[in-house]
């Protein structure tokens, strides 16, 4: 079993960081990779043509391992919105079709599919859970699957809901999309790197991820799986680096029309990003060294006391089939003084996401049992003060 890995980070000892869903801390190895890259930037005369492509190739390989995809199906992107635009620009619309997303989807996802619908004058169906259900997972998943039919052009959802950590049943949803011919686009930002992902098993056509959360990458770097459905598509930009003769620097003005095969045409320009790519590579290598399965097991054991505590005083959390071990979001009682809770968190060095009377806890291998114990202690003290 994986043991605590806090020694690989530069986290302050007096801070209990329970907010990896907001932004991951930087690995020491990534910090070192960035510093070495900066030093290399001092002397561009030392930069060889292969340096423009080596790290990118290795990043595609490591991300492919993480999601069970071929490296050639991986594209380097600067953000999820860029990835969604790249894919949605190649989703064909036929008269009378509609798109589907879920209620309270992340804004980048929502606005991307909204633009596609506005461009094609298509209806956007937003699937909501039953309002009176304490646990939304089963009902919400069933409603989503039932809404997909032969008039559905595209479904775009997050694999894990960014506010609550509720999981969507990608296998069943992907099977339904495949059966009716709908494109299945998934935002893996809050899951890839923390729970297993298999793009083939789930029939995913495109998987788009920001890297700065669960993949320990730098901000402004994203990764996308773009499957066979889109391999012949039109990219957002015409980068010279995406052409098959790009490595031949002395012959670039032959203006080769052919793109790199598979997803290579969708790479953002300047993919080399000599500082960010080594950082991204370091994060992915560490994840694959730990394995996602071991991370999931670690987080499961870590979060269990919190789940039990919440259940004991009547706060419903999702059943195991629909819950994530790395993110747990829940609604605290209306009687809880959230301003007082926020102050108490600050006094005890607890960093978590508080929005209204919702609390989101996001744990990783740098967290300890003591972090969770202190969190429960502070919540209980605040609750008792109110009562």
N, C-alpha and C positions, 0 to 999 in steps of 0.2 A: 504493500500500500504506500502511496505517495505521502511523504512527511512534509511538514511545514517548510516553505521555500522563501521565507522573508529575507534570508541572508543574501538572496540574489537581487534584492532591491535596495534602494537608498531611502526607505521610508523612515520617518521620525519615530522613535520609540514611544513618544507620548501621544501619538495619533493612532486612532483605530479607524483605518480607512475602509469603509463598508460601501463604497460607491464606484465600483469598477464599471458599472453600467453607464456612468457619466464619462469617465476617462480612466484608463489604466495607468498605473505608475510605470515609470520607465525602468526596464531591466538594466542592471549595471553593464551587462554585455552590450546592450544597445547603445548605452551612453558611451562606452569605449569605442564602439564601431563608428559612432558619429564623430568623435574626436579624431580618430585615425583618418576618417574621410576628410575632415576639415584640413588636417595637416597635408594631405595629398593634394588638396585644391591649391596649395601655395605655389605649386610648380606644374602648370599645365603642359610643359614640355615633356613631362614624364607620363602623360596620359596617352595610352595607346588605343587604337580602334576597338580592340576587344573589351576595353574597360567600359565602353558604352553599352555593352550587351551582357556581360558575364553575370552581374548581380541580378539583372532582370530575369535571365534564364533560370537562375537558381531560385529566385522568389517564386516563379511560376511552378517550378518543380515541387517546392515545399508546400505551397498552397494546394496544389493538386493532390498531394498525399493527404492533406487535412480533410478534403471533401470528396475523395475518391474520384478524381477527375484526371484526364490527361493534361499535362502541362500546356499543350497546344490549345486547349480549351479555356485557358486563363488569360484574362486581359488586365493590364495595369490601368487603373483609373484614379482621378484625383478626389472623387467624392461619390456618394451613392446617387446623387441627382444626375451626375454625368453618366453613370452606369445605366440608370433607368432611361434617360433620354436616348442613349445609344441603342438600347434594345427596343424601346417603344416606337422609335422612328421606323422600325422594321416590322412592326405588327400590322398586318393588313386588315383593313376594315371592309366589311360587306354590309350593305344596306340592312338596317334593322338589328344589327348586333349591339351588344352592350359590354361594359367592363364591370368588374367586381372588385371591391376592396372591403375593408372592415371599419367599423366605427372606432374613432380615436386612433387611427393609424398614424404613424410618424409623419410629420408635415412634408418632408421631402418625397415620400412615397405617394401621399395623397395628392399633392400638387402636380406631380409628374403624370399620374393617371388622369387627373382632372384636365390637364392640357390636352392629352391624347383624345379625350372625349370631346372637348370643345373643338378641336381641330376637325374631327370627323362627324360632329353633331350626333354623337352617340350618348346614350344614357349611362350614367355612372350609378351602379347599385351599391349602396353601403349596407353591409350586413351587420345587424345589431344583435346582441344577446337578449334573452328574455329578461325583462327588468326586475322581476321578483325573485330571480334565482340568486341564492347566496354564493353558489359556485357556478361559474359561467362556462367552464371548459367544455363539457360534453354537449350542452345545449347549443353553444355558439358554433362549435365545430359542425354539428349536425345541420344547423341552419345554413352555414356557409356551403356545405356540400350539396344540400338540397337546392340552393339557389343557382348552381352551375348547370347550364343546359346547352342545347345545340345552338342557341343564339348568343352564347358567351364567347367573346373574342379573346379576352385576356383576364386573368386573375392576378392581382398583385397584393401580397400580404407579407408581414413580417413572420418569420418562423416562430419567434417568441415575442409576445407583446411587451413593448418597451416600458410600459408603466407597471405591469403586474407580474411579468414573468410567466404568464400563462402560455402554454405551448399549443400550437396548432398541429393537427395530425397531418403532416405533410404527405405521408404515404397515401392516405385515403383521398386527400384533396388532389394530389398529383394524378392518381389513377382516374379520378372523375374528369379532370381537365383533359387528360390524354384520350379518354373515351369519347369526348365531344369535340375534340380538336382545338380546345382553347389553349392559348399560351399561358404557361405557369411561371410567374416571375416572383422570386422570393427575396426579401431583405433579410440577410443573415447576420446583420451587424451585431445583434444581441444574443447570438447563439454560436456562431462559428468560432471555434477555439475553446468553447466551454462545454458543449455537448456534441455528440456524434452527428455528422452530416454526410449524407451519401446522395449526391445529385442524381445518380442513375436509379437507385432504389426508390427515390421519391418522385421520379419523372419530372424533375425541375428543368425548365428550358433556359432559365437564366437566374443566377444567384449573385446578388450584389451586396458587397460588404464594405463598410468603413473599417479601417484597421486599428484605430486608436483605442478600442475598448478591449475586447476579449482576445485579440491577436497581438497585443503589445507592440503595435506599430506606431509610427509617427503620425501626427495630424497632417491632413492633406494628401494622404496616400490611401487608396482603396484597392480592392481586388474583386474581380468578377469572374464567375464561370459563365461562359456564353456558349450554349450548346449548339448542336448540329442544326437546329431549326433556323438559327440566325447566321450561319457561317458564310452565306453569300450576301449578307446585308451591306448596307451603306453606312460607313462610319460617320461620326460627327465632324471629323477633321481629316485632312489629307497629309498626315505626317510622313516625312521622308523615311523615318525610322521603321515604318510599318511595311516597307517595300522589300521584296526578296533580295534586292541588290544592296541593301543598306550598309552591309559590312564592307562593301567595296568602295572606300572613300574616294578613290581616284576615278571612279566611273559613275558618280551619282547623277551627272547631267545627261545620262542616257534616258532618264525619265521612265524608269521601269513602271509599268502600270500595275503589275501583279502585286497583291498584298502578301504578307506572311500568311501561311495557311491557317484555317480554322478561326480562332478568336483573335489572332494577331492583328487583324485590321482595326480592331476596336481599341487598341492601346492609345492612351493619351500621348500627345507630343512630349518630347523630352523625358521619356520613361526612365532614362539613365539616372536621373536625380541622384547625383553622386553622394549626397549626404543621407537622404532618406532611404534609399534602397538598401544600404548595409544595415541600417536600423531595422528595417522591415524583415530582412533576411534573418537577423539575429533573433527576433521575436518568434518567427515561424519555426526556426530550428529548435528553439527551446520548447515550444508547444509540442512538436512532434517527438521530442525527446521524452517529455513527461507522458505523453499520450492523452488524448481527450478523455478516454475512458477513466484514466486514473484521476484526472482533474474532476470529473463528474463525481466519482466516488468520494473524493476528499470533500467536495462542497456539500454532498449529501449528508455526510456525518457531521459537518460543521453546522449546517442549518437546522438539523433535526431538533435540537433543544428549543430553538425559537419557534418552530412550527408547533411543538407540543405546548409551549407556553401560551401561544395565541389561542389555540384550541381550548385550553383550559379556562380561559375567561371569555369564551364565546365569539371570538373573531374567526370567521370562516376563511380557510385557505384552500386552494385547489387540491383536488385529489391527485394522487401520485401520477396517474396517466397523463394529466394535463398541467403538471407543475414542473417548474425548472428548479434545479438544485442551486444554481448560481444566482438567480434573481428571485426575490420574494417581495411582492408588493401587496399591501393590504390597507384597508380603511380602518382607522382607529375610531373609537366611539366619539360621538359628538360632544360628550362631556369632557373629553381630553383637551386640556389647554395646550394647543400646539405651539404657542409662543413660549410657554414655559418649557415644553419638551425641547424646543430648539435651543433655548438657553442652557438647559441641562446637558444637552449633547455637547454644546460648546465648552462647558465647564469640565467635561470628562474626555475631551478630545475625540469625540465620535463624529465621523463624517459620513452622512447618509443623505438621501434625497427626500426632502419633505415638501409636498405640494398639497396645499389645502390641509385636509385631515388624512391624506394618504402618505404612507411611509414606504419607501422602497429600499430594501437592503440587497446589496450585490456583493457577494463574497468571492474570494479566489484563494489560491494556494499561499498567499502572503498573510492571510488572516489566521487567527488562532481561536481555540475554544474560549480563551480569556476575553477576546473581543466580543464574542456572542454573549458570554456571561455578563459582561459589563453593560452591553446594550439592553439585555433583559432587566438588569438591575435598575437602570435609569428609567426605562419605560414604566416599570412597576412602581418606582418611587414617585414618578409624575402622576401615575394613575391613582395611587393611594392618596396623594395630596388633594386631588380633585374630589375624590369620594369622601 
